[in-house]
Amino acid sequence: MSHTKTGTLDAKIPDAPARAHPTTLPTVNARIYPRGGLDVLSRAEVARLRDASSGGLHDLLRRCALAVLTSGSASDDPRAAQELYPEFDIEVVQQDRGVRLELHNAPATAFVDGEIIRGVAELLFAVVRDLAYTAIELGGENGRGRDLTTSEGITDAVFGLLRNARILGPGEPNLVVCWGGHSISRDEYLYTKQVGYELGLRGLDICTGCGPGAMKGPMKGATIAHAKQRRRRMRYIGITEPGIIAAESPNPIVNHLVIMPDIEKRLEAFVRVGHGIVVFPGGVGTAEEILYLLGILLREENAGLPFPLIFTGPTAAAPYFEQIDHFLRLTLGEAATSRYEIVIGDPAQVARRMAAGIRKVREHRVAHQDSFFFNWSLDVPLVFQQPFTPTHEAMAALRLHDGRAPHELAADLRRAFSGIVSGNVKEEGMRRIETHGPFEIHGDPAMMRALDALLRAFVEQRRMKIAGEYRPCYRVLA
């Protein structure tokens, strides 16, 4: 067997040629020895990761690991990679000197000249680290003292996950979260790169959902700007969750990957670590993120909290943001418009406005003795933190009616979009749709007409899926 080393791992790969199944792609077997950040795991953690029972973590580990090993995939079908690599498996082995990962029939594209790509290996270690931490620290009766039925307990859990992932640390506020669609046009993608470039020139780091499209573009643009500015410690943070990662594999630029246990903790992680947010054109996932943040910012408890929020895209995207703006005014009221600004076709202006906004964030946190690396002052109510399982019954029961407090309506609208995301790209949601048909969404007639128009526009603009004909997983009913 050949033996190769890098600064973060040792890998042993058999000399035998890669095997190819008639309907799959070339694969290799490998032994990976993590170093740094994943030196050791407890016996309990290893046991949970190896457990292949219905309540164990092995299947989840396998799916997340395969997503990382196929990093850069252009597909948004969570089952595509499994069909291409049906015999892939991963085994966590505990040794006296640490941990070993055994990869069986792994995608050959993750290796170069017999050595696993260093960035892919780092993301693979992040998968093991986060799943092990979640299982032991937050899992069932073995959770380490965190009460996940309270808002404070959930926020503490989010903090613990981010700290364990080494995302939190001292430093000046400079992290911009970028939201936007994985299925966007070429012009929109190039625009996200230009905005990322302008942000990078101003010393700002990037955090996204880690996938393709508007999640990759800002990172790619920022890498060039950071190189020009000779910055040596750049953060390209990708925050995902198990139901999303298989459909949105991490893009190759991500150098800090965090897997949160569910979409609600993922969203809270974005708003806790980010110092400002830029929103590019997107689909239902982007609408979900917008509603989540605005629903929180519209609460009286957060009225005086600076949080720069900019919607932006190329000139051709102006009608898209007009429609988003109209929908937000109709559902959340005119007060929502005071929490965001729209900048069209001007990447430099976006970066200038964001840099100015982050300076205000810094001043506020200094004045209130809040940390730079975690936004403790932001009040996130329990209704935005509790995991939502989008069953047909739960989707039909959402209260989408006028007269409710804006943050309460925003919470249910967010859940509606979350359910559509699940039906579009999450394996469990797709199975529900195949078995029981489309979700049904009910509400006030005017609100349902606006929602239906927005969703129809997403379909017509091909913002729902990267490839293939889109079949709606929902029906909007007044």
C-alpha positions in Angstrom: 0.0 0.0 0.0 1.2 3.5 -0.7 1.4 6.0 2.1 0.8 9.7 1.7 0.8 12.6 4.1 -0.3 16.2 4.3 -0.3 18.7 7.1 -3.7 17.7 8.3 -4.0 14.0 7.7 -2.4 10.7 6.8 -4.0 8.6 4.1 -3.5 5.0 3.0 -4.8 4.1 -0.4 -4.6 0.6 -2.0 -2.4 0.3 -5.1 -5.2 -1.6 -6.8 -6.9 0.4 -9.6 -10.2 2.2 -8.9 -13.2 0.0 -9.5 -16.0 1.1 -11.7 -19.6 -0.1 -11.7 -21.3 0.0 -15.0 -23.8 2.6 -13.8 -21.5 4.4 -11.3 -18.2 6.4 -11.3 -14.7 5.3 -10.3 -14.1 4.8 -6.6 -11.2 4.1 -4.2 -10.7 2.8 -0.7 -8.7 4.9 1.8 -7.7 5.2 5.4 -7.7 8.8 6.7 -6.0 9.8 9.9 -7.3 13.2 11.1 -5.0 15.7 12.7 -6.0 19.0 14.3 -9.6 19.7 15.4 -10.5 16.0 15.4 -7.7 14.3 17.2 -9.8 12.2 19.5 -13.4 11.0 20.0 -14.8 9.3 23.1 -15.9 5.7 22.9 -19.5 6.8 23.2 -19.1 9.1 20.2 -17.5 6.4 18.1 -20.2 4.0 19.1 -23.0 6.4 18.0 -21.3 7.1 14.7 -20.9 3.4 14.0 -24.5 2.5 15.0 -26.3 1.4 11.9 -29.7 0.8 13.7 -32.7 3.0 13.0 -31.7 5.3 15.9 -28.0 5.3 15.1 -25.9 7.9 13.2 -24.2 5.7 10.7 -26.6 6.4 7.8 -26.6 10.1 8.5 -22.8 10.1 8.7 -22.6 8.2 5.4 -24.9 10.6 3.6 -23.2 13.8 4.9 -19.7 12.3 4.2 -20.7 11.5 0.6 -22.0 15.0 0.1 -18.6 16.4 1.2 -16.7 13.9 -1.0 -18.7 15.0 -4.0 -18.1 18.7 -3.1 -18.9 21.0 -6.1 -21.7 18.8 -7.4 -24.1 20.6 -9.8 -27.1 18.5 -8.7 -29.6 19.5 -6.2 -31.2 16.0 -5.9 -30.2 14.5 -2.6 -30.4 11.0 -4.0 -28.2 11.6 -7.0 -24.9 11.0 -5.2 -26.2 7.9 -3.6 -27.2 6.5 -7.0 -23.8 7.3 -8.4 -22.0 5.7 -5.4 -24.3 3.1 -4.1 -21.6 1.1 -2.4 -19.9 4.0 -0.6 -19.4 3.6 3.1 -17.5 5.2 5.9 -16.3 3.6 9.2 -15.0 5.4 12.3 -12.3 3.4 14.0 -10.9 4.2 17.4 -7.2 3.6 18.0 -4.8 4.1 20.9 -3.4 7.1 19.1 -6.6 8.7 18.0 -9.2 8.1 15.3 -9.1 6.6 11.8 -11.7 6.9 9.1 -12.1 4.0 6.7 -13.5 5.0 3.3 -14.9 2.3 1.1 -15.7 2.9 -2.5 -15.3 6.6 -2.1 -15.6 9.0 -5.1 -12.2 9.1 -6.9 -12.7 12.7 -7.7 -11.9 13.5 -4.0 -8.4 12.3 -4.6 -5.4 13.6 -6.6 -2.5 11.2 -7.4 -3.5 8.9 -4.6 -4.0 11.6 -2.0 -7.2 13.0 -0.7 -7.6 16.7 -1.4 -6.8 18.6 1.7 -9.9 20.8 1.7 -12.1 17.8 1.2 -10.5 16.1 4.1 -11.0 19.1 6.4 -14.7 19.2 5.5 -15.0 15.4 6.1 -13.5 15.8 9.6 -16.0 18.6 10.2 -18.9 16.2 9.4 -17.6 13.7 11.9 -16.9 16.3 14.5 -20.4 18.0 14.3 -22.4 14.8 14.2 -20.5 13.4 17.1 -20.9 16.6 19.2 -24.6 16.8 18.4 -25.3 13.2 19.3 -23.6 13.4 22.7 -24.1 17.0 23.7 -27.7 17.5 22.5 -29.0 14.0 22.1 -31.9 12.7 24.1 -31.4 11.9 27.8 -27.6 12.1 27.4 -27.7 15.8 26.5 -25.2 17.6 28.7 -27.5 19.8 30.8 -29.0 21.9 28.0 -32.7 22.5 28.1 -33.8 22.5 24.5 -37.4 23.4 25.5 -36.4 27.0 26.4 -35.1 29.8 24.2 -32.0 30.3 26.4 -31.2 26.6 26.2 -31.4 26.5 22.4 -29.2 29.6 22.0 -26.7 28.0 24.4 -26.7 24.9 22.2 -26.1 27.0 19.1 -23.2 28.7 20.8 -21.8 25.3 21.9 -21.9 23.9 18.4 -20.2 26.9 16.9 -17.6 27.0 19.6 -16.8 23.3 19.2 -16.4 24.0 15.4 -13.9 26.7 16.3 -15.9 29.4 14.5 -16.0 31.7 17.5 -13.0 33.7 18.5 -11.7 37.2 19.2 -11.4 39.6 16.3 -13.0 42.7 14.8 -16.5 42.4 13.4 -16.1 41.6 9.7 -18.4 38.6 8.9 -21.0 39.1 6.1 -23.6 36.5 5.7 -24.7 36.1 2.1 -28.1 34.5 1.3 -29.4 33.6 -2.1 -30.5 30.8 -4.4 -28.5 27.7 -5.5 -30.3 27.9 -8.8 -29.6 31.4 -10.3 -28.8 32.7 -13.8 -25.2 33.2 -15.0 -25.6 37.0 -14.8 -26.8 36.8 -11.2 -23.9 34.5 -10.3 -21.3 36.8 -11.8 -22.9 39.7 -9.8 -22.6 37.7 -6.5 -18.9 37.3 -7.3 -18.5 41.0 -7.9 -20.2 41.8 -4.6 -18.0 39.3 -2.9 -14.9 40.9 -4.5 -15.9 44.4 -3.2 -16.6 43.0 0.3 -13.2 41.3 0.3 -11.4 44.4 -0.7 -12.8 46.0 2.5 -11.5 43.3 4.7 -14.8 41.5 5.1 -15.1 37.7 5.4 -18.0 35.6 4.0 -20.5 33.2 5.5 -23.1 31.4 3.3 -25.1 28.2 3.3 -22.0 26.5 1.7 -23.6 25.3 -1.5 -23.5 26.5 -5.2 -24.9 29.6 -6.9 -25.3 32.6 -4.6 -23.5 30.7 -1.8 -20.4 30.1 -3.9 -20.2 33.4 -5.9 -19.4 35.8 -3.0 -16.8 33.4 -1.6 -15.1 33.1 -5.0 -15.1 36.9 -5.5 -13.7 37.5 -2.0 -10.8 35.1 -2.5 -9.4 37.3 -5.3 -9.9 40.5 -3.2 -8.3 38.9 -0.1 -5.3 37.8 -2.2 -4.9 41.3 -3.6 -5.0 42.7 0.0 -2.5 40.0 1.1 -4.8 38.8 3.8 -3.6 35.6 5.3 -6.4 34.5 7.6 -9.6 34.4 5.6 -12.9 32.9 6.7 -15.2 31.3 4.2 -17.8 29.8 6.5 -20.5 27.4 5.3 -23.4 26.6 7.7 -25.7 23.7 6.7 -27.8 21.0 8.2 -28.2 17.3 7.4 -31.4 17.7 5.4 -29.8 20.3 3.1 -26.1 19.1 2.7 -26.9 16.2 0.4 -28.8 18.5 -2.0 -26.3 21.4 -1.7 -22.9 19.9 -1.3 -20.3 22.3 0.1 -18.6 24.4 -2.6 -14.8 24.0 -2.8 -14.0 27.4 -1.3 -15.6 26.7 2.1 -12.8 26.4 4.7 -15.0 26.3 7.8 -17.9 23.9 7.6 -20.6 23.6 10.4 -23.4 21.2 10.3 -26.2 22.3 12.6 -28.8 19.7 13.7 -31.8 21.4 12.1 -32.8 24.4 9.9 -33.9 26.5 12.9 -30.5 26.2 14.6 -28.9 26.8 11.3 -30.8 30.1 10.8 -30.0 31.2 14.4 -26.3 30.4 13.8 -26.4 32.8 10.8 -27.8 35.7 12.7 -25.7 35.1 15.8 -22.3 35.1 14.1 -23.0 37.5 11.2 -22.5 41.2 11.5 -24.6 42.0 8.5 -26.5 40.2 5.8 -26.6 40.5 2.0 -29.5 38.9 0.2 -29.2 37.9 -3.5 -32.0 36.6 -5.8 -33.1 33.2 -4.8 -36.1 30.9 -4.3 -38.2 29.6 -1.4 -35.1 29.0 0.8 -34.1 32.6 0.4 -37.6 33.8 1.2 -37.6 31.6 4.3 -34.4 33.2 5.5 -35.7 36.8 4.8 -38.9 36.1 6.8 -36.9 34.5 9.7 -34.7 37.6 10.1 -37.4 40.2 9.6 -39.7 38.4 12.0 -37.0 38.7 14.6 -35.9 42.3 13.8 -39.5 43.5 13.9 -39.8 42.5 17.6 -39.8 45.5 20.0 -36.9 43.9 21.9 -34.7 44.2 18.8 -35.9 47.7 17.6 -32.7 49.5 18.5 -30.3 46.8 17.5 -28.2 47.7 14.4 -28.2 44.8 11.8 -27.4 45.9 8.2 -29.6 44.0 5.7 -29.2 44.7 2.0 -31.1 43.1 -0.9 -29.1 43.3 -4.1 -28.8 41.9 -7.6 -28.0 42.9 -11.2 -30.2 45.3 -13.0 -32.2 42.5 -14.5 -33.1 41.4 -10.9 -34.9 44.6 -10.1 -38.4 43.1 -10.8 -37.5 40.2 -8.5 -36.8 42.4 -5.5 -39.9 44.6 -6.3 -42.0 41.4 -6.0 -40.3 40.5 -2.7 -40.7 44.0 -1.4 -44.4 43.9 -2.3 -44.9 40.6 -0.6 -43.2 41.8 2.6 -45.2 45.0 2.7 -48.5 43.1 2.2 -47.7 40.5 4.9 -45.5 42.2 7.5 -46.5 45.8 7.0 -44.6 49.0 6.1 -42.5 48.7 9.3 -40.6 45.8 7.7 -39.2 48.1 5.0 -37.2 50.1 7.6 -35.1 47.1 8.3 -33.7 46.6 4.9 -32.5 48.5 1.8 -32.4 47.5 -1.8 -29.4 48.2 -4.0 -29.6 47.3 -7.6 -26.6 46.9 -10.0 -24.0 48.5 -7.8 -21.6 46.0 -6.1 -19.3 48.7 -4.7 -22.2 50.6 -3.1 -23.4 47.3 -1.5 -19.9 46.8 0.0 -19.7 50.5 1.2 -23.1 50.3 2.8 -22.3 47.0 4.5 -19.0 48.2 5.8 -20.6 51.3 7.2 -23.4 49.2 8.8 -20.8 46.9 10.4 -19.0 49.9 11.9 -22.3 50.8 13.6 -22.6 47.2 14.9 -19.1 47.5 16.4 -20.0 50.8 18.1 -23.2 49.3 19.5 -21.5 46.2 20.9 -18.7 48.2 22.5 -21.3 50.5 24.1 -23.3 47.6 25.4 -20.4 45.3 26.2 -21.5 42.6 23.9 -19.1 40.2 22.2 -17.9 40.7 18.6 -18.1 37.0 17.7 -21.6 36.1 18.9 -24.7 38.3 18.9 -26.0 37.7 22.4 -28.2 40.9 22.4 -30.4 39.7 19.6 -33.7 38.4 21.0 -34.8 35.2 19.2 -38.1 34.0 20.6 -38.9 30.3 21.0 -41.4 30.3 18.1 -38.5 30.9 15.7 -36.3 28.2 17.4 -38.6 25.2 17.7 -38.0 22.6 15.0 -40.8 22.4 12.4 -41.5 19.1 10.8 -43.3 19.8 7.5 -45.9 17.1 7.4 -49.1 17.6 5.3 -51.1 18.1 8.5 -48.6 20.7 9.9 -48.5 22.6 6.6 -52.3 22.7 6.4 -52.5 24.0 10.0 -50.4 27.1 9.5 -52.2 30.3 10.5 -51.6 32.6 7.5 -54.1 35.3 8.4 -54.2 39.1 8.7 -54.5 40.6 12.1 -51.7 38.7 13.7 -48.5 40.3 15.2 -45.9 40.7 12.4 -43.4 38.5 14.1 -46.0 35.7 14.7 -47.2 35.8 11.0 -43.5 35.8 9.9 -42.9 32.7 11.9 -45.7 30.8 10.2 -44.8 32.2 6.7 -41.2 31.0 7.4 -42.5 27.5 8.1 -44.6 27.5 4.9 -41.5 28.2 2.8 -39.5 25.8 4.9 -42.0 23.0 4.0 -41.6 23.8 0.3 -37.8 23.7 0.6 -38.3 20.2 2.2 -40.6 19.0 -0.6 -38.1 20.4 -3.2 -34.7 19.1 -2.1 -34.8 17.2 1.2 -35.1 13.4 0.9 -37.6 13.0 3.6 -39.8 15.8 2.3 -39.6 14.4 -1.3 -40.8 11.0 0.0 -43.8 12.7 1.7 -44.8 14.4 -1.5 -44.4 11.2 -3.5 -46.6 9.3 -1.0 -49.3 11.8 -0.2 -49.1 14.4 -3.0 -48.5 18.2 -2.7 -48.7 20.1 0.5 -51.8 22.3 0.9 -51.3 25.9 2.2 -54.4 27.8 3.4 -54.8 31.4 4.4 -56.5 34.8 3.8 -57.4 35.2 0.0 -55.2 38.3 -0.6 -52.3 36.8 1.2 -52.7 33.5 -0.7 -52.9 35.3 -4.0 -49.6 37.2 -3.2 -48.0 34.0 -2.1 -49.1 32.1 -5.2 -47.8 34.9 -7.4 -44.5 34.9 -5.7 -44.1 31.1 -6.0 -45.2 31.1 -9.6 -42.5 33.6 -10.4 -39.9 31.4 -8.7 -41.0 28.5 -10.9 -41.1 30.6 -14.1 -37.6 32.0 -13.3 -36.3 28.5 -12.7 -35.4 29.3 -9.1 -36.8 26.0 -7.6 -34.4 23.4 -9.2 -31.1 23.5 -10.9 -32.0 21.1 -13.7 -35.1 19.4 -15.1 -38.8 20.3 -15.1 -40.1 21.4 -11.8 -43.2 19.8 -10.4 -44.7 21.9 -7.6 -44.8 20.2 -4.2 -47.5 22.5 -2.9 -51.0 23.9 -3.6 -52.0 27.4 -2.4 -55.7 27.5 -1.3 -57.6 30.6 -0.1 
